[in-house]
């Protein structure tokens, strides 16, 4: 399947529920193809949970949801061994992490210990319970949500854990005309129930193989490295982009090229993914005068020379 066809299928079906947010849906699709995980941060009621449920409804894949709370234990996520009196043996009870798409709702409300329980699953695509290591199904995607304006009873994600997320996205409020459309389509009930699976897990795995064939020229690699170097040397940042962040940027640019039916990356692919992939990986310094990280990333990218040849 061509990349444009795959994208059009998802946008067409998901657009029945998530109105006017094609860019966010496409970025989420890029994350799925790149094999990464997504942190959705926005104010309540903007559709974070609905977006995750919609994507799951468009894919012929398993879906689980965990409501993160302060009393949630790591075993509530990964599972545990339960003693069976009939057989006098311990039986493994798998947790909700054994799924294709996992919605970690309000992840910052759980304790750091429970948050860390997801790290092995996110990084290694496996879970260890009582010394036994089990692989998770593929594809495996964690979509975590958090509310940035309510801090009571929350445990902020540390930088090391934020770096595990491929992207950090925001829904934002819809345009007026789109909000009217939302009201119209939801007047008869929840349209998620009417979604049809337009992509299979096989389609996603095949697309990942195709992404691996996308070429990245030496000029594009040098451009990506220059972005990371600029964040580390600029006085606007106290912490610059890690090598993991640059690898993520390259992978997402390759996915974007595939979705445009190209077998090579162009500078626009890289530029388009800089904010969602890099902004949550940096820490602004006092010299930034409280400017948001995404604005600082955009400023850095604008100051760099863009390669004009040698990438086809």
NUKEMI-344166 format. One line per field, with one value per residue: x, y, z of N, C-alpha, C in turn; residue number from 1. Coordinates in steps of 0.02 Angstrom, whole numbers, padded with zeros to 5 digits. Layout:
<atoms>
nc1 = [X ...]
nc2 = [Y ...]
nc3 = [Z ...]
cac1 = [X ...]
cac2 = [Y ...]
cac3 = [Z ...]
cc1 = [X ...]
cc2 = [Y ...]
cc3 = [Z ...]
resi = [NUM ...]
</atoms>
This chain:
<atoms>
nc1 = [00042 00026 00100 00023 -00106 -00126 -00122 -00232 -00338 -00340 -00356 -00478 -00571 -00548 -00573 -00710 -00741 -00643 -00634 -00565 -00432 -00327 -00188 -00138 -00183 -00111 00019 00012 -00003 00122 00199 00154 00201 00336 00360 00356 00305 00173 00143 00006 -00033 -00140 -00274 -00420 -00554 -00527 -00517 -00422 -00425 -00527 -00468 -00369 -00452 -00519 -00418 -00386 -00507 -00503 -00408 -00378 -00350 -00298 -00352 -00323 -00363 -00299 -00335 -00240 -00198 -00156 -00149 -00123 -00037 00122 00102 -00031 -00026 00066 00037 00025 00075 -00042 -00099 -00167 -00283 -00341 -00253 -00139 -00037 00054 -00023 -00005 -00071 -00103 -00076 -00157 -00064 -00028 -00065 -00110 -00132 -00114 -00195 -00141 -00212 -00207 -00071 00019 -00037 -00009 00108 00289 00348 00252 00239 00365 00351 00303 00411 00501 00416 00388 00515 00583 00489 00439 00393 00435 00393 00398 00526 00510 00517 00418 00366 00286 00137 00150 00099 00148 00088 00096 -00012 -00009 -00091 -00100 -00141 -00098 -00127 -00174 -00105 -00117 -00096 -00021 00118 00249 00320 00485 00633 00706 00608 00519 00595 00580 00465 00414 00349 00272 00115 -00018 -00190 -00272 -00398 -00539 -00572 -00702 -00800 -00771 -00801 -00937 -00973 -00933 -01026 -01141 -01121 -01111 -01234 -01323 -01270 -01123 -01004 -00897 -00935 -00978 -00868 -00760 -00639 -00506 -00377 -00258 -00157 -00061 -00050 00012 00135 00190 00202 00299 00411 00425 00455 00583 00656 00669 00774 00905 00999 01175 01182 01058 01070 01175 01111 01014 01096 01154 01047 01027 01152 01145 01047 01113 01219 01163 01120 00990 00944 00946 00960 00999 00953 00953 01051 00963 00849 00881 00891 00758 00701 00753 00695 00558 00552 00581 00466 00370 00409 00381 00240 00212 00235 00369 00536 00642 00710 00670 00717 00601 00528 00601 00597 00460 00439 00512 00463 00357 00437 00554 00531 00489 00601 00696 00759 00717 00823 00862 00887 00794 00682 00557 00495 00398 00450 00427 00426 00558 00626 00579 00637 00773 00782 00748 00859 00959 01051 00968 00983 00995 01015 01063 00989 00900]
nc2 = [-00060 00110 00256 00374 00325 00250 00352 00431 00344 00331 00466 00495 00411 00435 00569 00578 00586 00661 00819 00935 00919 00863 00874 00837 00705 00650 00665 00578 00459 00454 00429 00301 00228 00249 00178 00233 00323 00427 00581 00666 00825 00938 01054 01008 00924 00943 00838 00735 00601 00552 00558 00458 00344 00351 00329 00198 00138 00148 00061 -00112 -00175 -00219 -00137 -00047 00038 00136 00214 00324 00342 00401 00287 00181 00034 -00033 -00168 -00166 -00118 -00196 -00327 -00481 -00626 -00744 -00845 -01003 -01096 -01217 -01284 -01270 -01188 -01045 -00929 -00834 -00675 -00570 -00395 -00239 -00187 -00274 -00259 -00181 -00042 00068 00169 00282 00364 00525 00518 00581 00579 00465 00382 00405 00277 00193 00256 00229 00096 00081 00105 00001 -00070 00027 00057 -00064 -00148 -00255 -00350 -00386 -00504 -00570 -00620 -00676 -00641 -00566 -00537 -00396 -00371 -00330 -00201 -00091 00039 00175 00295 00430 00541 00706 00840 01005 01114 01087 01052 00996 00853 00785 00705 00763 00716 00658 00723 00619 00523 00591 00598 00473 00474 00482 00590 00745 00805 00924 00955 01072 01204 01187 01265 01388 01348 01213 01173 01189 01087 00977 00982 00955 00823 00750 00760 00656 00553 00459 00462 00374 00244 00207 00192 00117 -00011 00030 00001 -00129 -00220 -00284 -00201 -00091 -00145 -00184 -00058 -00003 -00075 -00024 00108 00092 00083 00209 00338 00430 00567 00619 00756 00787 00718 00789 00910 00879 00846 00971 01043 00984 01014 01153 01176 01133 01221 01346 01487 01491 01374 01265 01132 01036 00950 00773 00633 00528 00601 00658 00545 00506 00614 00598 00473 00503 00597 00515 00435 00531 00563 00441 00440 00535 00473 00469 00410 00465 00583 00753 00924 00990 00886 00860 00986 00998 00907 00949 01024 00941 00829 00872 00978 00942 00887 00975 01100 01259 01402 01534 01640 01632 01700 01652 01603 01485 01314 01265 01379 01421 01315 01330 01454 01423 01335 01418 01499 01422 01364 01295 01144 01141 01058 00892 00798 00716]
nc3 = [00000 -00043 00034 00035 00014 00130 00226 00184 00205 00346 00387 00326 00393 00532 00532 00541 00672 00743 00711 00598 00636 00561 00548 00674 00680 00574 00624 00731 00661 00601 00715 00747 00637 00654 00766 00892 01044 01109 01190 01243 01280 01349 01388 01487 01401 01266 01181 01195 01248 01168 01042 01051 01068 00948 00851 00885 00850 00713 00675 00652 00783 00951 01101 01251 01403 01535 01683 01761 01930 02097 02180 02097 02054 01993 01953 01919 01794 01719 01755 01854 01952 02005 02137 02110 02189 02153 02068 02138 02096 02033 01928 01784 01766 01645 01622 01570 01483 01386 01238 01080 01065 01193 01304 01415 01527 01596 01646 01731 01856 01924 02035 02032 02034 01975 01852 01802 01782 01657 01576 01533 01450 01352 01301 01275 01223 01295 01441 01609 01725 01882 01854 01730 01560 01440 01274 01200 01100 00925 00813 00949 01042 01151 01207 01299 01411 01481 01593 01584 01667 01793 01941 02066 02163 02069 01982 01907 01749 01739 01653 01592 01571 01490 01376 01325 01254 01089 01027 01076 01083 01051 01059 01053 01040 00930 00768 00741 00644 00635 00764 00768 00680 00754 00859 00786 00734 00851 00909 00892 00963 01013 00889 00880 00896 00771 00692 00570 00550 00456 00430 00454 00575 00504 00392 00450 00495 00372 00314 00397 00358 00230 00260 00309 00194 00145 00090 00168 00143 00151 00167 00226 00346 00403 00419 00515 00624 00643 00693 00819 00877 00880 00977 01090 01103 01109 01210 01245 01293 01432 01434 01297 01143 01145 01079 01056 01030 00905 00826 00831 00764 00635 00601 00604 00501 00393 00395 00363 00234 00171 00184 00093 -00024 -00063 -00086 -00022 00095 00119 00160 00210 00269 00384 00449 00473 00576 00684 00798 00862 00892 00957 01050 01179 01232 01272 01387 01425 01457 01577 01496 01398 01431 01477 01364 01270 01240 01110 01030 01042 00981 00850 00823 00825 00716 00609 00603 00551 00407 00269 00182 00004 -00102 -00158 -00089 -00153]
cac1 = [00000 00064 00094 -00032 -00168 -00131 -00139 -00300 -00386 -00346 -00384 -00549 -00612 -00540 -00603 -00781 -00747 -00596 -00646 -00519 -00367 -00292 -00116 -00124 -00194 -00054 00077 00002 00011 00195 00223 00139 00247 00404 00366 00365 00248 00150 00116 -00043 -00040 -00186 -00324 -00475 -00610 -00507 -00522 -00362 -00447 -00567 -00421 -00339 -00504 -00534 -00364 -00395 -00565 -00487 -00361 -00399 -00299 -00323 -00349 -00335 -00360 -00284 -00343 -00186 -00216 -00100 -00145 -00111 00026 00152 00072 -00095 -00011 00100 00010 00057 00060 -00094 -00099 -00228 -00290 -00360 -00193 -00083 00016 00045 -00045 00007 -00127 -00074 -00107 -00182 -00009 -00024 -00113 -00078 -00136 -00127 -00209 -00122 -00248 -00182 -00013 00055 -00071 00019 00172 00346 00360 00206 00258 00425 00330 00291 00472 00526 00370 00395 00582 00606 00432 00433 00376 00463 00351 00426 00584 00493 00512 00369 00362 00221 00116 00168 00130 00131 00090 00070 -00036 -00018 -00120 -00092 -00170 -00043 -00146 -00195 -00046 -00131 -00099 00012 00189 00276 00365 00554 00659 00726 00549 00492 00636 00557 00409 00435 00320 00226 00067 -00072 -00249 -00295 -00469 -00554 -00598 -00774 -00840 -00760 -00835 -01008 -00978 -00928 -01090 -01190 -01110 -01119 -01302 -01359 -01233 -01050 -00989 -00845 -00966 -00990 -00805 -00741 -00567 -00484 -00308 -00242 -00089 -00018 -00037 00060 00200 00216 00222 00362 00464 00434 00489 00653 00688 00675 00844 00923 01064 01225 01164 01002 01096 01214 01062 00984 01147 01164 00992 01043 01210 01124 01011 01161 01264 01126 01107 00918 00927 00987 00971 00987 00924 00997 01059 00900 00803 00898 00871 00685 00686 00768 00645 00493 00559 00575 00395 00334 00425 00342 00170 00207 00255 00438 00584 00697 00690 00686 00720 00534 00508 00636 00571 00391 00438 00556 00427 00328 00486 00609 00515 00483 00665 00741 00740 00737 00863 00836 00894 00737 00629 00495 00466 00386 00503 00415 00447 00631 00647 00565 00685 00837 00778 00748 00926 01005 01048 00933 01014 00954 01028 01098 00948 00857]
cac2 = [00000 00173 00296 00422 00288 00234 00414 00452 00299 00349 00533 00494 00379 00470 00635 00576 00600 00715 00867 00991 00906 00816 00877 00797 00635 00629 00658 00516 00405 00452 00396 00229 00199 00253 00133 00273 00335 00496 00614 00717 00872 00992 01067 00959 00933 00958 00778 00692 00531 00534 00547 00392 00295 00354 00294 00126 00116 00147 00006 -00179 -00189 -00221 -00072 -00047 00104 00136 00278 00329 00373 00394 00221 00131 -00001 -00058 -00232 -00151 -00102 -00250 -00392 -00514 -00698 -00756 -00915 -01041 -01148 -01281 -01317 -01256 -01157 -00975 -00919 -00766 -00634 -00514 -00330 -00205 -00166 -00322 -00236 -00144 00029 00077 00238 00296 00426 00565 00480 00616 00570 00406 00392 00391 00205 00165 00284 00193 00029 00081 00120 -00058 -00086 00077 00058 -00130 -00186 -00316 -00342 -00438 -00517 -00625 -00648 -00700 -00587 -00580 -00486 -00364 -00378 -00275 -00141 -00071 00112 00207 00364 00454 00608 00743 00907 01049 01171 01064 01021 00965 00781 00757 00692 00781 00668 00682 00732 00555 00488 00628 00582 00409 00486 00504 00656 00776 00839 00961 00959 01141 01213 01187 01326 01396 01307 01143 01160 01180 01021 00930 00982 00923 00750 00718 00769 00593 00503 00458 00433 00324 00178 00193 00189 00054 -00022 00038 -00023 -00186 -00220 -00304 -00141 -00049 -00178 -00178 00012 00007 -00101 00023 00167 00075 00090 00280 00359 00493 00587 00646 00826 00788 00697 00845 00960 00856 00854 01042 01065 00962 01051 01222 01178 01122 01277 01408 01507 01488 01310 01237 01063 01029 00887 00714 00593 00492 00648 00666 00482 00510 00663 00566 00421 00535 00627 00459 00416 00584 00554 00383 00460 00577 00430 00481 00363 00504 00636 00821 00967 01005 00831 00871 01047 00986 00865 00973 01044 00884 00780 00899 01030 00916 00859 01030 01141 01329 01434 01599 01687 01624 01746 01614 01584 01413 01276 01257 01440 01422 01268 01362 01507 01392 01307 01474 01529 01376 01358 01235 01116 01153 01006 00832 00755 00673]
cac3 = [00000 -00044 00095 00030 00023 00201 00261 00166 00239 00417 00393 00307 00445 00596 00524 00558 00744 00760 00658 00590 00667 00517 00561 00734 00662 00533 00668 00769 00615 00595 00776 00741 00588 00681 00823 00952 01088 01105 01250 01226 01336 01334 01440 01485 01355 01197 01140 01199 01255 01108 00987 01060 01054 00876 00815 00898 00812 00642 00665 00673 00833 01019 01135 01323 01435 01606 01717 01810 01994 02145 02211 02046 02063 01930 01934 01888 01724 01685 01772 01909 01959 02055 02159 02095 02240 02122 02040 02184 02056 02017 01859 01761 01744 01607 01632 01510 01439 01331 01188 01026 01081 01265 01325 01484 01539 01653 01670 01784 01921 01956 02067 01989 02030 01926 01787 01780 01762 01585 01539 01499 01395 01299 01272 01254 01196 01332 01512 01652 01784 01922 01821 01663 01511 01386 01223 01189 01030 00880 00840 01017 01047 01211 01201 01368 01415 01544 01596 01604 01709 01860 01969 02130 02162 02010 01985 01841 01718 01736 01585 01565 01548 01433 01318 01299 01209 01023 01014 01123 01041 01083 01017 01044 01028 00858 00737 00754 00598 00653 00827 00750 00651 00810 00893 00742 00729 00917 00934 00888 01001 01004 00823 00883 00889 00700 00655 00539 00547 00386 00426 00497 00603 00449 00352 00487 00494 00303 00304 00433 00316 00175 00288 00315 00128 00128 00091 00201 00115 00197 00180 00273 00412 00429 00439 00578 00676 00656 00736 00887 00901 00894 01041 01145 01107 01118 01279 01256 01323 01486 01412 01226 01117 01150 01017 01047 00998 00835 00793 00824 00712 00570 00588 00588 00435 00346 00393 00328 00163 00148 00179 00034 -00080 -00083 -00057 00004 00141 00100 00221 00238 00313 00447 00481 00496 00635 00738 00859 00899 00913 00996 01098 01248 01252 01290 01445 01414 01509 01599 01441 01353 01455 01485 01299 01267 01206 01038 00997 01040 00930 00786 00814 00809 00648 00562 00600 00518 00334 00246 00121 -00056 -00153 -00134 -00047 -00194]
cc1 = [00044 00051 00036 -00099 -00179 -00153 -00211 -00353 -00396 -00378 -00459 -00593 -00608 -00571 -00678 -00794 -00705 -00597 -00593 -00450 -00326 -00217 -00097 -00132 -00135 00009 00072 00016 00087 00224 00212 00188 00319 00415 00378 00301 00234 00123 00070 -00053 -00086 -00236 -00381 -00526 -00591 -00503 -00463 -00381 -00486 -00522 -00390 -00390 -00521 -00481 -00371 -00454 -00552 -00439 -00391 -00348 -00331 -00310 -00363 -00327 -00346 -00294 -00291 -00209 -00158 -00094 -00134 -00041 00056 00120 00002 -00087 00016 00069 00048 00038 00012 -00095 -00167 -00233 -00306 -00299 -00132 -00023 00001 00029 -00035 -00057 -00099 -00113 -00127 -00127 -00001 -00078 -00075 -00076 -00156 -00137 -00193 -00151 -00224 -00122 00022 00019 -00045 00087 00229 00361 00315 00221 00318 00408 00316 00355 00498 00482 00379 00461 00600 00551 00426 00417 00406 00421 00379 00484 00572 00482 00467 00366 00292 00202 00139 00112 00107 00141 00059 00050 -00052 -00046 -00103 -00120 -00118 -00062 -00166 -00138 -00058 -00135 -00067 00087 00219 00324 00436 00579 00678 00667 00516 00529 00617 00499 00435 00411 00279 00180 00015 -00130 -00268 -00370 -00482 -00575 -00674 -00816 -00832 -00797 -00910 -01020 -00976 -00995 -01143 -01182 -01121 -01189 -01341 -01324 -01159 -01033 -00933 -00873 -00977 -00926 -00793 -00665 -00545 -00412 -00299 -00172 -00039 -00001 00017 00130 00231 00240 00288 00421 00479 00470 00564 00692 00696 00747 00853 00994 01111 01208 01107 01026 01136 01167 01031 01033 01157 01108 01006 01100 01190 01088 01059 01206 01229 01116 01032 00898 00975 01004 00952 00960 00975 01004 00996 00849 00817 00882 00795 00665 00698 00714 00578 00495 00553 00502 00354 00347 00386 00268 00158 00228 00324 00483 00647 00670 00712 00687 00653 00509 00538 00606 00502 00388 00479 00519 00397 00379 00537 00589 00511 00549 00715 00714 00763 00777 00831 00841 00835 00679 00560 00460 00454 00438 00491 00435 00523 00658 00636 00616 00753 00837 00781 00817 00976 00996 01016 00967 00967 00967 01062 01056 00900 00893]
cc2 = [00063 00214 00344 00387 00271 00295 00435 00408 00320 00417 00534 00465 00417 00539 00637 00593 00660 00765 00922 00981 00855 00816 00835 00723 00609 00621 00595 00455 00398 00416 00321 00196 00199 00207 00170 00283 00409 00520 00670 00762 00929 00999 01017 00976 00948 00896 00731 00618 00508 00521 00478 00337 00293 00317 00219 00098 00111 00090 -00060 -00204 -00188 -00154 -00081 00024 00096 00206 00282 00370 00363 00324 00165 00100 -00024 -00124 -00222 -00136 -00163 -00319 -00423 -00588 -00708 -00831 -00947 -01099 -01216 -01319 -01311 -01228 -01083 -00968 -00845 -00733 -00572 -00450 -00298 -00183 -00214 -00308 -00201 -00069 00036 00151 00244 00364 00460 00531 00514 00613 00508 00422 00377 00316 00173 00192 00245 00122 00024 00086 00060 -00076 -00037 00072 -00009 -00172 -00254 -00300 -00400 -00444 -00578 -00659 -00674 -00641 -00608 -00521 -00459 -00373 -00318 -00264 -00126 00005 00134 00278 00387 00525 00640 00813 00955 01103 01151 01024 00986 00889 00749 00748 00705 00729 00696 00685 00665 00515 00524 00611 00515 00417 00513 00575 00679 00820 00876 00966 01031 01144 01214 01256 01328 01351 01233 01125 01151 01110 00967 00925 00946 00847 00714 00725 00704 00537 00507 00425 00381 00254 00158 00188 00119 00048 -00021 00016 -00082 -00178 -00241 -00245 -00098 -00080 -00176 -00107 00027 -00019 -00053 00086 00154 00080 00163 00302 00426 00511 00613 00718 00832 00768 00754 00900 00942 00864 00927 01070 01046 01002 01122 01226 01170 01183 01343 01423 01508 01424 01291 01164 01058 00961 00831 00680 00552 00537 00657 00603 00482 00558 00633 00515 00451 00568 00573 00437 00468 00580 00496 00401 00508 00540 00448 00430 00400 00561 00703 00865 00982 00950 00841 00930 01036 00948 00892 00989 00984 00835 00808 00945 01005 00887 00912 01065 01212 01357 01500 01651 01684 01669 01714 01600 01509 01377 01271 01320 01444 01374 01298 01416 01478 01367 01362 01504 01485 01376 01292 01208 01123 01103 00947 00787 00712 00610]
cc3 = [00000 00019 00093 00040 00096 00241 00247 00199 00311 00426 00377 00361 00511 00593 00536 00631 00764 00702 00658 00621 00627 00531 00621 00719 00621 00576 00710 00725 00605 00655 00772 00694 00613 00741 00889 00991 01092 01172 01226 01287 01315 01391 01434 01431 01283 01153 01142 01201 01194 01048 00991 01044 00981 00835 00824 00858 00738 00625 00689 00723 00902 01053 01209 01350 01509 01632 01771 01871 02043 02176 02160 02056 01997 01906 01904 01814 01688 01696 01830 01910 02017 02072 02146 02145 02210 02098 02085 02146 02047 01942 01841 01738 01711 01619 01567 01462 01380 01279 01133 01041 01154 01278 01399 01502 01603 01686 01728 01851 01958 01987 02019 01981 01977 01856 01759 01758 01688 01544 01501 01440 01337 01263 01241 01222 01229 01405 01550 01714 01819 01886 01751 01616 01454 01338 01216 01116 00989 00830 00911 01023 01113 01194 01272 01365 01482 01537 01623 01655 01779 01890 02036 02122 02101 02023 01916 01814 01716 01664 01553 01538 01489 01370 01288 01251 01143 01009 01074 01081 01083 01034 01001 01032 00952 00834 00747 00709 00614 00718 00815 00721 00704 00846 00852 00743 00795 00944 00935 00927 00986 00937 00824 00872 00816 00659 00627 00536 00474 00376 00474 00526 00550 00404 00385 00484 00424 00289 00340 00392 00258 00199 00293 00250 00107 00139 00127 00178 00169 00216 00231 00343 00444 00454 00506 00636 00694 00700 00809 00917 00920 00961 01100 01156 01120 01191 01295 01293 01378 01472 01339 01207 01122 01082 01003 01012 00924 00795 00781 00769 00643 00553 00569 00520 00381 00339 00354 00253 00134 00138 00121 -00029 -00108 -00051 -00033 00047 00114 00164 00252 00284 00382 00485 00510 00562 00693 00802 00895 00926 00962 01054 01170 01274 01275 01353 01432 01472 01530 01544 01393 01372 01453 01419 01298 01224 01131 01000 00991 00988 00860 00771 00793 00737 00596 00552 00562 00442 00316 00184 00061 -00111 -00120 -00091 -00087 -00213]
resi = [1 2 3 4 5 6 7 8 9 10 11 12 13 14 15 16 17 18 19 20 21 22 23 24 25 26 27 28 29 30 31 32 33 34 35 36 37 38 39 40 41 42 43 44 45 46 47 48 49 50 51 52 53 54 55 56 57 58 59 60 61 62 63 64 65 66 67 68 69 70 71 72 73 74 75 76 77 78 79 80 81 82 83 84 85 86 87 88 89 90 91 92 93 94 95 96 97 98 99 100 101 102 103 104 105 106 107 108 109 110 111 112 113 114 115 116 117 118 119 120 121 122 123 124 125 126 127 128 129 130 131 132 133 134 135 136 137 138 139 140 141 142 143 144 145 146 147 148 149 150 151 152 153 154 155 156 157 158 159 160 161 162 163 164 165 166 167 168 169 170 171 172 173 174 175 176 177 178 179 180 181 182 183 184 185 186 187 188 189 190 191 192 193 194 195 196 197 198 199 200 201 202 203 204 205 206 207 208 209 210 211 212 213 214 215 216 217 218 219 220 221 222 223 224 225 226 227 228 229 230 231 232 233 234 235 236 237 238 239 240 241 242 243 244 245 246 247 248 249 250 251 252 253 254 255 256 257 258 259 260 261 262 263 264 265 266 267 268 269 270 271 272 273 274 275 276 277 278 279 280 281 282 283 284 285 286 287 288 289 290 291 292 293 294 295 296 297 298 299 300 301 302 303 304 305 306 307 308 309 310 311 312]
</atoms>
